[in-house]
Amino acid sequence: MKIHQIYLRKFIVLFAVLFLTLGLIIYYWVKDFYISQTTTSLLHNIELVSYDIDNLNHINNIASRIKKDLNIRLTVIDEDGLVVSESHENKKNMDNHKYREEILEANSKEYGSIIRYSTTIKKDLIYVVKKYKKSQTYYIRMAREIETINDKISSLVIKTIMVLTIFFGFLFFITYKISIQIQDETNKVLSFLLNLTKKRKNSYINSEFSKEFSQITQLLSKVSVILTKKDKQKAKYTAKLKQSNQQKDDIISAISHEFKNPISIINGYTQTLLEDTNINKQIQNKFLKKIYKSGVRLSELIDTLRLSIKLDEGKQPLQYKEIDMPKFLNENIETLKLNYKNRDISLEIKENIKLKADETLLSIAVSNLIENALKYSEGEVEVILDKSSISIIDKGIGISSEDIEKITNKFYRVSSNGWNNSLGLGLSIVLNIINIHSFKLDIKSKENEGSTFSINI
């Protein structure tokens, strides 16, 4: 289907919707306006009648004149609901009006009003009633036929619709002509694009129809050159995709490697215990301890993965508190010494400070850095606290300048010089924890000389 045909159908649908919507809006708006004006007019007439309310005979004459001259119904009702004056019916034949809706509303508000079918006149009327207290209480009610209001509304709506029809017809003619021109320009662009898909790369296309088409054709004129560049970019992207797939394989390999060892230990020792029911008690205990340690190792690996994911997604809850840093560092060092009994860890306090942070997460970061220093060095590990930083210093194997920029990347593992970051998550987690505290990690290292990891606070 061509563009001008689509336009024609959509315009007709849009016109019908707008026509109906505007018609309904105009109808109800005008109706509300006329009802409001009629109510105001009736209230004004009621006010005039109220001046002679105590003279019922005179009121009867007024009712007759109002009926004759204005075609307005006037009813006067006393506080007991009895009709004492009526312009369109013998008041003796009328029911008690005490509990009519408009009367009840006039008791609680400035006036009461309602649109209701009149069994007396056999027509729909708009009733307006107001309560007055003179020598006694009276309700003055006036009513006008709603049919008269509807006639005026219909007349105005018809005139408005006629004007809108003429306007939309003219608008449709103009826009239809424009759509034909747009179709021609579009066909020219489509032809150019078709040639491009068939590798027949035209070098130039031009349009003076509009600024937008001019810009489009200018851009299309450059497509041939861009496509050539895209081919080169595609080759680069393919290479990157291969690299990404290789990284994914490395990640899976890292996880598989780390999980394989403890699982193999658990399976091996468990099988031995199951097959040899008469195994020595000491050996049995030894095997069970190894199974337990392997289970703990698996649990730690899983916890590390979960923590890494939570930190990456920003879902790790933070519980800030004021931490006494000397005490905090000393407790972390003492805990690590339980696993590294033959290693020296010194703590130097240059500034006794307190820090507001999540104690659990900060403990993970600091312990991870100290444990790395213990793993990749043989001498003493120094921990220094000053006013602006926490520094962990070792005299170990060091890290190359190339690896320093990558070791905090998730799943990055360094294999040269025996430096292996396990799953490759440790320093990634450390960096995440430091970042969410608005701290900064500074790494300085030289191969075969040692490394300094500083948390700048």
Order of alpha helices (4+ residues) and beta strands (2+ residues): alpha-alpha-beta-beta-alpha-beta-beta-beta-alpha-alpha-alpha-alpha-beta-alpha-beta-beta-alpha-beta-beta-alpha-alpha-beta-beta
